[in-house]
Amino acid sequence: MQPLFGNPFGDFLFMFGLLGIGVAMIFGAGLRIAAWGGTILVALMWLAELPFAATAMVDGQMVRGATNPILDDHWLEALLLLICAYTLSGDTWGVGKIWARITNGNRFLR
């Protein structure tokens, strides 16, 4: 059985998801969907790093080390995505107000 990612189709889906999240965050439209989708994507990338205690060869010596599972950049990215969505930063810096009129103020699509 071939894993989903590591092949061209899985890579395309991953990059397409990142593109959608990035476009939504830049334009400020659909921030809540993008923020929750991005949070799920970042959480899955965090889970892909398990187990945290990894060994590596550095300068000919085996070194055992791990990343901090609590203060990890993935959690900070997820938090920033959600903060941008729930403070309606798209209204100030993007087309969020126009998007709200188009979607008739639907909170989920906002």
TIMI-2910 file (N, C-alpha, C, CB; in pm, 1 decimal, decimal comma, always signed):
<rs>
+----------+----------+----------+----------+----------+----------+----------+----------+----------+----------+----------+----------+------+
!      n_x !      n_y !      n_z !     ca_x !     ca_y !     ca_z !      c_x !      c_y !      c_z !     cb_x !     cb_y !     cb_z ! resn !
+----------+----------+----------+----------+----------+----------+----------+----------+----------+----------+----------+----------+------+
!    +84,3 !   -117,6 !     +0,0 !     +0,0 !     +0,0 !     +0,0 !    +88,9 !   +124,0 !     +0,0 !    -96,0 !     -0,3 !   +121,8 !  Met !
!    +58,2 !   +216,4 !    -87,2 !   +137,0 !   +338,9 !    -99,5 !    +74,4 !   +448,2 !    -12,1 !   +145,4 !   +385,0 !   -248,5 !  Gln !
!   +156,2 !   +522,3 !    +61,1 !    +99,8 !   +628,9 !   +144,0 !    +38,6 !   +739,5 !    +57,6 !   +208,1 !   +687,6 !   +236,2 !  Pro !
!    -54,3 !   +815,7 !   +117,6 !   -122,4 !   +921,4 !    +43,6 !    -26,7 !  +1031,9 !     +3,0 !   -235,6 !   +979,0 !   +126,2 !  Leu !
!    +61,9 !  +1068,5 !    +92,0 !   +154,0 !  +1177,2 !    +59,5 !   +290,9 !  +1119,7 !    +27,2 !   +163,7 !  +1278,7 !   +176,1 !  Phe !
!   +366,2 !  +1193,7 !    -49,0 !   +492,5 !  +1144,0 !    -99,8 !   +476,7 !  +1099,7 !   -244,9 !   +543,8 !  +1028,3 !    -13,1 !  Gly !
!   +355,7 !  +1112,4 !   -295,2 !   +330,8 !  +1087,5 !   -436,1 !   +275,9 !  +1216,2 !   -497,5 !   +231,7 !   +967,7 !   -456,3 !  Asn !
!   +275,0 !  +1228,6 !   -629,4 !   +234,1 !  +1355,6 !   -691,9 !    +91,6 !  +1398,7 !   -657,9 !   +247,1 !  +1344,3 !   -841,0 !  Pro !
!     -2,3 !  +1306,0 !   -648,0 !   -141,2 !  +1343,4 !   -618,0 !   -153,3 !  +1401,0 !   -477,6 !   -234,0 !  +1222,0 !   -632,9 !  Phe !
!    -94,0 !  +1336,8 !   -379,4 !    -98,6 !  +1387,1 !   -243,2 !    -27,5 !  +1520,1 !   -228,9 !    -38,2 !  +1287,0 !   -149,1 !  Gly !
!    +85,4 !  +1534,3 !   -297,1 !   +158,0 !  +1661,2 !   -294,2 !    +74,9 !  +1773,1 !   -356,2 !   +292,0 !  +1647,9 !   -367,7 !  Asp !
!     +3,6 !  +1741,3 !   -464,9 !    -81,3 !  +1841,1 !   -529,7 !   -193,2 !  +1884,6 !   -435,3 !   -140,3 !  +1785,3 !   -661,0 !  Phe !
!   -257,9 !  +1789,7 !   -368,7 !   -364,6 !  +1824,8 !   -275,0 !   -312,9 !  +1911,9 !   -160,4 !   -429,0 !  +1698,2 !   -218,9 !  Leu !
!   -197,1 !  +1876,7 !   -107,6 !   -137,8 !  +1953,0 !     +2,5 !   -106,7 !  +2095,8 !    -41,7 !     -9,6 !  +1883,9 !    +53,4 !  Phe !
!    -42,5 !  +2110,0 !   -156,9 !     -5,5 !  +2243,5 !   -204,8 !   -128,9 !  +2324,6 !   -244,4 !    +90,4 !  +2232,4 !   -324,1 !  Met !
!   -230,8 !  +2259,4 !   -298,6 !   -354,6 !  +2328,6 !   -333,3 !   -423,6 !  +2380,0 !   -206,7 !   -449,0 !  +2235,0 !   -412,3 !  Phe !
!   -422,1 !  +2300,6 !   -100,5 !   -478,3 !  +2344,4 !    +26,9 !   -403,3 !  +2463,3 !    +83,7 !   -476,9 !  +2230,7 !   +126,7 !  Gly !
!   -271,0 !  +2458,6 !    +77,0 !   -190,9 !  +2572,2 !   +124,0 !   -217,7 !  +2697,4 !    +41,0 !    -41,6 !  +2537,7 !   +119,2 !  Leu !
!   -234,4 !  +2680,6 !    -90,3 !   -264,3 !  +2794,3 !   -177,5 !   -398,1 !  +2856,9 !   -139,5 !   -266,0 !  +2750,5 !   -325,2 !  Leu !
!   -499,1 !  +2774,0 !   -116,1 !   -630,3 !  +2825,7 !    -77,9 !   -626,1 !  +2901,7 !    +53,6 !   -729,8 !  +2712,4 !    -67,9 !  Gly !
!   -555,5 !  +2847,6 !   +150,2 !   -543,3 !  +2914,4 !   +280,1 !   -468,6 !  +3046,1 !   +264,3 !   -470,9 !  +2823,5 !   +382,2 !  Ile !
!   -361,7 !  +3045,3 !   +188,0 !   -283,0 !  +3167,2 !   +166,8 !   -360,5 !  +3275,8 !    +95,1 !   -158,8 !  +3135,3 !    +88,7 !  Gly !
!   -435,5 !  +3239,0 !     -8,6 !   -514,2 !  +3338,3 !    -82,9 !   -622,2 !  +3397,4 !     +7,0 !   -578,1 !  +3274,6 !   -209,0 !  Val !
!   -689,3 !  +3314,4 !    +84,8 !   -792,5 !  +3364,5 !   +175,6 !   -733,0 !  +3458,0 !   +279,8 !   -864,3 !  +3248,1 !   +244,5 !  Ala !
!   -615,9 !  +3423,5 !   +332,4 !   -554,2 !  +3508,5 !   +434,3 !   -504,7 !  +3640,3 !   +374,4 !   -438,0 !  +3434,6 !   +501,8 !  Met !
!   -456,4 !  +3636,8 !   +252,6 !   -407,7 !  +3760,5 !   +190,1 !   -522,5 !  +3854,6 !   +157,3 !   -328,6 !  +3728,8 !    +62,9 !  Ile !
!   -630,4 !  +3801,3 !    +98,2 !   -740,6 !  +3886,4 !    +57,6 !   -838,1 !  +3918,1 !   +170,3 !   -813,9 !  +3822,3 !    -54,3 !  Phe !
!   -838,8 !  +3839,1 !   +274,8 !   -926,1 !  +3866,5 !   +387,9 !  -1068,5 !  +3820,0 !   +367,5 !   -926,0 !  +4011,4 !   +416,8 !  Gly !
!  -1091,1 !  +3730,2 !   +274,5 !  -1224,7 !  +3677,5 !   +248,0 !  -1224,9 !  +3528,7 !   +280,2 !  -1267,6 !  +3702,9 !    +99,7 !  Ala !
!  -1326,1 !  +3484,4 !   +351,9 !  -1332,9 !  +3343,7 !   +390,1 !  -1230,9 !  +3306,2 !   +494,5 !  -1314,8 !  +3257,1 !   +270,1 !  Gly !
!  -1202,7 !  +3400,0 !   +584,7 !  -1097,1 !  +3377,5 !   +683,3 !  -1129,0 !  +3265,4 !   +781,4 !  -1071,5 !  +3504,1 !   +759,4 !  Leu !
!  -1255,0 !  +3251,5 !   +819,2 !  -1287,0 !  +3148,2 !   +919,1 !  -1267,7 !  +3008,2 !   +862,8 !  -1431,0 !  +3164,6 !   +968,5 !  Arg !
!  -1312,7 !  +2987,1 !   +741,2 !  -1292,7 !  +2855,8 !   +678,9 !  -1144,2 !  +2829,4 !   +660,4 !  -1366,3 !  +2847,2 !   +542,9 !  Ile !
!  -1071,7 !  +2930,6 !   +613,5 !   -927,6 !  +2915,2 !   +591,7 !   -854,4 !  +2893,5 !   +723,8 !   -870,7 !  +3038,3 !   +519,5 !  Ala !
!   -895,5 !  +2963,9 !   +827,9 !   -828,0 !  +2950,5 !   +957,3 !   -849,4 !  +2812,2 !  +1016,5 !   -877,7 !  +3057,2 !  +1054,9 !  Ala !
!   -972,1 !  +2761,2 !  +1012,0 !   -997,3 !  +2628,1 !  +1066,7 !   -934,0 !  +2520,9 !   +979,8 !  -1147,4 !  +2603,0 !  +1079,9 !  Trp !
!   -939,2 !  +2537,6 !   +848,1 !   -871,9 !  +2442,1 !   +759,9 !   -721,1 !  +2443,7 !   +780,6 !   -904,4 !  +2472,6 !   +614,3 !  Gly !
!   -665,4 !  +2564,0 !   +797,0 !   -522,6 !  +2576,6 !   +822,7 !   -482,5 !  +2519,2 !   +957,2 !   -481,6 !  +2720,6 !   +815,3 !  Gly !
!   -568,2 !  +2536,3 !  +1057,6 !   -540,4 !  +2480,4 !  +1189,0 !   -538,3 !  +2328,4 !  +1184,0 !   -643,8 !  +2528,2 !  +1290,2 !  Thr !
!   -633,6 !  +2270,2 !  +1112,6 !   -635,8 !  +2124,5 !  +1097,2 !   -512,7 !  +2077,6 !  +1020,8 !   -764,3 !  +2079,1 !  +1024,7 !  Ile !
!   -476,3 !  +2149,1 !   +914,6 !   -359,1 !  +2112,2 !   +835,7 !   -231,5 !  +2121,0 !   +918,9 !   -347,6 !  +2201,9 !   +712,5 !  Leu !
!   -218,3 !  +2226,3 !   +997,1 !    -99,7 !  +2243,9 !  +1081,1 !    -95,6 !  +2137,6 !  +1191,1 !    -98,0 !  +2385,4 !  +1143,2 !  Val !
!   -211,5 !  +2103,8 !  +1247,3 !   -215,4 !  +1999,0 !  +1350,9 !   -174,2 !  +1864,4 !  +1292,0 !   -357,2 !  +1988,7 !  +1413,3 !  Ala !
!   -216,1 !  +1836,0 !  +1170,1 !   -175,6 !  +1710,5 !  +1106,4 !    -26,3 !  +1709,9 !  +1074,3 !   -256,5 !  +1687,3 !   +978,6 !  Leu !
!    +29,0 !  +1827,1 !  +1037,9 !   +173,6 !  +1834,3 !  +1014,8 !   +248,9 !  +1814,2 !  +1145,6 !   +212,2 !  +1969,6 !   +951,1 !  Met !
!   +192,2 !  +1863,6 !  +1256,2 !   +253,2 !  +1842,9 !  +1387,5 !   +251,5 !  +1695,1 !  +1422,6 !   +180,1 !  +1924,9 !  +1495,8 !  Trp !
!   +139,9 !  +1627,8 !  +1395,0 !   +130,4 !  +1485,0 !  +1423,2 !   +225,8 !  +1402,5 !  +1336,6 !    -12,2 !  +1437,6 !  +1402,1 !  Leu !
!   +257,6 !  +1452,8 !  +1218,1 !   +348,4 !  +1380,5 !  +1129,3 !   +490,5 !  +1376,1 !  +1184,1 !   +348,6 !  +1444,3 !   +991,8 !  Ala !
!   +521,3 !  +1463,9 !  +1278,9 !   +655,5 !  +1466,5 !  +1338,3 !   +673,9 !  +1362,9 !  +1447,9 !   +684,2 !  +1603,3 !  +1394,1 !  Glu !
!   +566,9 !  +1297,3 !  +1490,0 !   +577,6 !  +1196,7 !  +1595,6 !   +661,0 !  +1079,2 !  +1548,9 !   +438,9 !  +1148,8 !  +1639,2 !  Leu !
!   +737,4 !  +1012,6 !  +1625,0 !   +773,6 !  +1042,3 !  +1763,9 !   +874,0 !  +1156,3 !  +1769,1 !   +831,2 !   +917,3 !  +1833,3 !  Pro !
!   +870,5 !  +1230,8 !  +1876,1 !   +953,4 !  +1350,6 !  +1886,7 !  +1099,8 !  +1320,5 !  +1916,4 !   +898,8 !  +1440,2 !  +1993,3 !  Phe !
!  +1128,2 !  +1215,6 !  +1986,5 !  +1266,7 !  +1181,3 !  +2018,1 !  +1329,6 !  +1115,2 !  +1895,4 !  +1274,8 !  +1087,0 !  +2143,2 !  Ala !
!  +1403,1 !  +1192,9 !  +1819,9 !  +1463,5 !  +1143,1 !  +1697,1 !  +1615,3 !  +1137,1 !  +1712,3 !  +1424,5 !  +1232,2 !  +1577,2 !  Ala !
!  +1675,3 !  +1047,4 !  +1639,1 !  +1820,9 !  +1038,5 !  +1638,2 !  +1869,7 !  +1079,6 !  +1501,0 !  +1869,9 !   +895,0 !  +1674,5 !  Thr !
!  +1985,7 !  +1142,2 !  +1498,6 !  +2044,7 !  +1187,0 !  +1373,9 !  +2195,7 !  +1176,2 !  +1382,9 !  +2002,1 !  +1331,1 !  +1341,2 !  Ala !
!  +2257,2 !  +1166,9 !  +1267,9 !  +2402,8 !  +1160,7 !  +1260,8 !  +2455,6 !  +1301,6 !  +1236,7 !  +2450,2 !  +1062,8 !  +1148,3 !  Met !
!  +2531,4 !  +1353,9 !  +1332,8 !  +2589,3 !  +1487,4 !  +1322,8 !  +2738,9 !  +1475,0 !  +1342,5 !  +2526,8 !  +1585,2 !  +1427,0 !  Val !
!  +2815,7 !  +1515,1 !  +1243,8 !  +2962,7 !  +1510,2 !  +1248,6 !  +3014,5 !  +1372,3 !  +1285,6 !  +3015,3 !  +1612,2 !  +1347,9 !  Asp !
!  +2948,5 !  +1269,1 !  +1233,1 !  +2993,9 !  +1133,1 !  +1256,7 !  +2952,4 !  +1075,4 !  +1390,0 !  +3139,8 !  +1128,0 !  +1246,2 !  Gly !
!  +2872,8 !  +1149,3 !  +1468,1 !  +2827,0 !  +1100,1 !  +1597,5 !  +2674,4 !  +1093,8 !  +1598,8 !  +2879,1 !  +1190,3 !  +1712,5 !  Gln !
!  +2624,0 !   +992,2 !  +1665,7 !  +2479,8 !   +977,9 !  +1678,4 !  +2430,1 !  +1071,1 !  +1788,1 !  +2440,8 !   +830,9 !  +1708,9 !  Met !
!  +2339,8 !  +1161,6 !  +1752,3 !  +2287,0 !  +1260,7 !  +1846,0 !  +2138,1 !  +1234,8 !  +1863,3 !  +2313,4 !  +1407,1 !  +1795,9 !  Val !
!  +2095,8 !  +1230,4 !  +1987,3 !  +1954,4 !  +1210,7 !  +2016,6 !  +1896,4 !  +1344,5 !  +2061,0 !  +1933,2 !  +1100,6 !  +2126,1 !  Arg !
!  +1791,2 !  +1387,4 !  +1993,6 !  +1728,5 !  +1514,2 !  +2028,0 !  +1582,7 !  +1513,3 !  +1988,3 !  +1800,8 !  +1630,3 !  +1961,0 !  Gly !
!  +1513,4 !  +1614,4 !  +2029,9 !  +1371,5 !  +1622,2 !  +1999,4 !  +1327,8 !  +1767,5 !  +1999,4 !  +1288,7 !  +1540,2 !  +2100,2 !  Ala !
!  +1219,3 !  +1793,2 !  +1929,7 !  +1159,3 !  +1925,8 !  +1935,8 !  +1067,2 !  +1931,5 !  +2055,7 !  +1082,6 !  +1959,3 !  +1805,2 !  Thr !
!  +1038,5 !  +2050,5 !  +2099,2 !   +947,2 !  +2068,4 !  +2211,2 !   +804,2 !  +2051,3 !  +2159,0 !   +966,9 !  +2208,8 !  +2279,0 !  Asn !
!   +731,0 !  +1951,3 !  +2205,4 !   +597,4 !  +1927,4 !  +2150,5 !   +493,4 !  +2030,3 !  +2192,0 !   +550,6 !  +1792,5 !  +2191,4 !  Pro !
!   +523,0 !  +2109,4 !  +2294,3 !   +424,6 !  +2207,4 !  +2341,6 !   +450,8 !  +2344,6 !  +2280,3 !   +427,3 !  +2216,7 !  +2495,3 !  Ile !
!   +572,3 !  +2393,1 !  +2288,2 !   +606,8 !  +2523,0 !  +2231,0 !   +664,1 !  +2502,5 !  +2091,5 !   +707,7 !  +2598,9 !  +2321,3 !  Leu !
!   +578,7 !  +2462,2 !  +2001,4 !   +619,4 !  +2430,7 !  +1865,7 !   +564,1 !  +2537,7 !  +1772,4 !   +570,7 !  +2289,2 !  +1823,9 !  Asp !
!   +633,6 !  +2564,2 !  +1662,9 !   +588,0 !  +2667,9 !  +1570,9 !   +454,3 !  +2633,3 !  +1505,9 !   +692,2 !  +2691,0 !  +1463,9 !  Asp !
!   +419,1 !  +2506,1 !  +1499,6 !   +290,6 !  +2468,3 !  +1440,0 !   +173,4 !  +2522,9 !  +1521,9 !   +280,1 !  +2315,3 !  +1428,6 !  His !
!   +184,4 !  +2516,9 !  +1654,5 !    +76,9 !  +2568,6 !  +1738,0 !    +67,6 !  +2720,7 !  +1727,2 !    +98,1 !  +2527,0 !  +1883,7 !  Trp !
!   +181,3 !  +2786,8 !  +1715,0 !   +179,4 !  +2932,2 !  +1700,4 !   +115,5 !  +2973,5 !  +1568,7 !   +321,0 !  +2988,4 !  +1709,6 !  Leu !
!   +144,5 !  +2900,2 !  +1461,4 !    +83,2 !  +2930,1 !  +1331,7 !    -67,9 !  +2910,0 !  +1337,3 !   +144,4 !  +2841,7 !  +1221,3 !  Glu !
!   -111,7 !  +2803,6 !  +1401,3 !   -255,3 !  +2777,8 !  +1414,9 !   -322,2 !  +2889,2 !  +1495,2 !   -279,7 !  +2641,0 !  +1482,4 !  Ala !
!   -257,9 !  +2932,1 !  +1602,3 !   -312,8 !  +3039,6 !  +1684,1 !   -322,6 !  +3169,8 !  +1605,6 !   -227,4 !  +3059,9 !  +1808,5 !  Leu !
!   -221,9 !  +3201,6 !  +1527,1 !   -225,1 !  +3323,4 !  +1446,0 !   -335,0 !  +3318,3 !  +1340,9 !    -90,5 !  +3345,4 !  +1378,6 !  Leu !
!   -355,6 !  +3203,0 !  +1280,3 !   -464,2 !  +3189,5 !  +1183,2 !   -599,3 !  +3217,5 !  +1248,7 !   -463,4 !  +3048,9 !  +1120,9 !  Leu !
!   -621,9 !  +3158,8 !  +1365,3 !   -750,3 !  +3177,5 !  +1434,1 !   -768,3 !  +3320,4 !  +1484,9 !   -761,6 !  +3080,0 !  +1550,6 !  Leu !
!   -660,1 !  +3381,8 !  +1530,8 !   -669,5 !  +3521,2 !  +1575,7 !   -707,7 !  +3612,1 !  +1459,2 !   -535,9 !  +3567,6 !  +1638,2 !  Ile !
!   -646,4 !  +3591,4 !  +1344,4 !   -680,0 !  +3672,6 !  +1226,5 !   -825,4 !  +3655,4 !  +1187,0 !   -590,0 !  +3635,8 !  +1108,6 !  Cys !
!   -876,5 !  +3533,3 !  +1197,4 !  -1014,5 !  +3507,5 !  +1157,5 !  -1114,2 !  +3569,5 !  +1254,5 !  -1038,8 !  +3358,2 !  +1147,1 !  Ala !
!  -1091,6 !  +3553,5 !  +1383,1 !  -1191,5 !  +3596,5 !  +1480,0 !  -1180,4 !  +3742,7 !  +1520,5 !  -1181,8 !  +3512,0 !  +1600,9 !  Tyr !
!  -1074,6 !  +3811,6 !  +1481,0 !  -1068,3 !  +3955,7 !  +1502,1 !  -1110,1 !  +4030,6 !  +1377,2 !   -928,1 !  +3997,6 !  +1543,8 !  Thr !
!  -1153,2 !  +3956,1 !  +1275,3 !  -1197,6 !  +4013,1 !  +1147,9 !  -1092,7 !  +4105,7 !  +1087,3 !  -1328,1 !  +4089,0 !  +1167,0 !  Leu !
!   -970,3 !  +4060,2 !  +1084,3 !   -862,2 !  +4141,0 !  +1028,0 !   -882,0 !  +4164,3 !   +879,1 !   -727,6 !  +4073,9 !  +1052,5 !  Ser !
!   -958,8 !  +4080,4 !   +813,1 !   -986,9 !  +4100,4 !   +670,7 !  -1068,3 !  +4225,4 !   +644,2 !  -1059,6 !  +3980,9 !   +615,1 !  Gly !
!  -1145,3 !  +4272,0 !   +743,5 !  -1220,7 !  +4396,2 !   +727,3 !  -1128,8 !  +4516,3 !   +721,7 !  -1320,6 !  +4413,1 !   +840,4 !  Asp !
!  -1019,8 !  +4511,1 !   +795,1 !   -926,8 !  +4623,4 !   +800,3 !   -825,8 !  +4620,1 !   +686,8 !   -854,4 !  +4624,4 !   +932,5 !  Thr !
!   -767,8 !  +4503,9 !   +662,8 !   -657,0 !  +4493,2 !   +569,3 !   -692,7 !  +4427,5 !   +436,1 !   -547,3 !  +4417,3 !   +632,9 !  Trp !
!   -815,9 !  +4385,0 !   +419,6 !   -851,3 !  +4313,6 !   +297,2 !   -989,7 !  +4350,0 !   +248,3 !   -842,7 !  +4164,8 !   +319,2 !  Gly !
!  -1049,4 !  +4256,4 !   +179,4 !  -1181,0 !  +4278,1 !   +120,4 !  -1289,6 !  +4212,3 !   +206,2 !  -1185,1 !  +4222,8 !    -23,6 !  Val !
!  -1268,8 !  +4204,8 !   +336,1 !  -1361,1 !  +4138,8 !   +426,3 !  -1498,6 !  +4202,2 !   +431,1 !  -1304,1 !  +4136,7 !   +562,1 !  Gly !
!  -1506,8 !  +4333,8 !   +427,8 !  -1637,6 !  +4401,4 !   +431,1 !  -1715,2 !  +4374,6 !   +302,9 !  -1619,8 !  +4553,6 !   +451,1 !  Lys !
!  -1647,8 !  +4377,6 !   +191,9 !  -1713,1 !  +4347,3 !    +64,0 !  -1758,3 !  +4201,7 !    +63,1 !  -1617,4 !  +4375,4 !    -55,6 !  Ile !
!  -1674,5 !  +4111,6 !   +111,5 !  -1708,0 !  +3969,6 !   +118,5 !  -1827,9 !  +3946,8 !   +210,5 !  -1587,0 !  +3888,2 !   +167,6 !  Trp !
!  -1838,1 !  +4022,2 !   +319,9 !  -1951,9 !  +4008,2 !   +411,5 !  -2081,7 !  +4049,7 !   +343,4 !  -1929,7 !  +4092,3 !   +538,4 !  Ala !
!  -2076,4 !  +4153,7 !   +260,3 !  -2196,7 !  +4194,0 !   +186,3 !  -2236,4 !  +4089,3 !    +83,5 !  -2174,4 !  +4328,5 !   +117,2 !  Arg !
!  -2137,4 !  +4030,4 !    +16,8 !  -2166,2 !  +3928,5 !    -85,1 !  -2229,7 !  +3805,2 !    -22,0 !  -2037,6 !  +3889,0 !   -160,1 !  Ile !
!  -2181,5 !  +3765,0 !    +94,4 !  -2232,8 !  +3645,0 !   +161,8 !  -2347,6 !  +3675,3 !   +256,8 !  -2121,5 !  +3577,1 !   +238,1 !  Thr !
!  -2402,3 !  +3797,4 !   +250,4 !  -2515,2 !  +3839,4 !   +335,3 !  -2483,9 !  +3824,9 !   +484,4 !  -2639,7 !  +3757,7 !   +301,1 !  Asn !
!  -2362,1 !  +3849,8 !   +522,4 !  -2322,9 !  +3847,5 !   +662,3 !  -2318,8 !  +3708,2 !   +724,9 !  -2415,5 !  +3932,4 !   +739,7 !  Gly !
!  -2312,1 !  +3603,9 !   +645,4 !  -2304,9 !  +3468,0 !   +697,5 !  -2176,4 !  +3452,5 !   +778,4 !  -2310,9 !  +3363,7 !   +582,4 !  Asn !
!  -2191,8 !  +3421,6 !   +908,0 !  -2074,8 !  +3415,5 !   +996,9 !  -1979,2 !  +3302,1 !   +959,5 !  -2120,2 !  +3398,6 !  +1141,5 !  Arg !
!  -2033,1 !  +3191,6 !   +909,0 !  -1946,7 !  +3079,2 !   +873,8 !  -1861,0 !  +3110,6 !   +751,6 !  -2030,4 !  +2954,4 !   +848,0 !  Phe !
!  -1916,9 !  +3179,1 !   +652,8 !  -1842,2 !  +3212,7 !   +531,8 !  -1754,2 !  +3334,3 !   +549,4 !  -1936,6 !  +3235,8 !   +417,9 !  Leu !
!  -1777,1 !  +3409,7 !   +652,9 !  -1701,3 !  +3531,8 !   +673,2 !  -1558,0 !  +3500,1 !   +700,5 !  -1759,0 !  +3613,4 !   +786,1 !  Arg !
+----------+----------+----------+----------+----------+----------+----------+----------+----------+----------+----------+----------+------+
</rs>
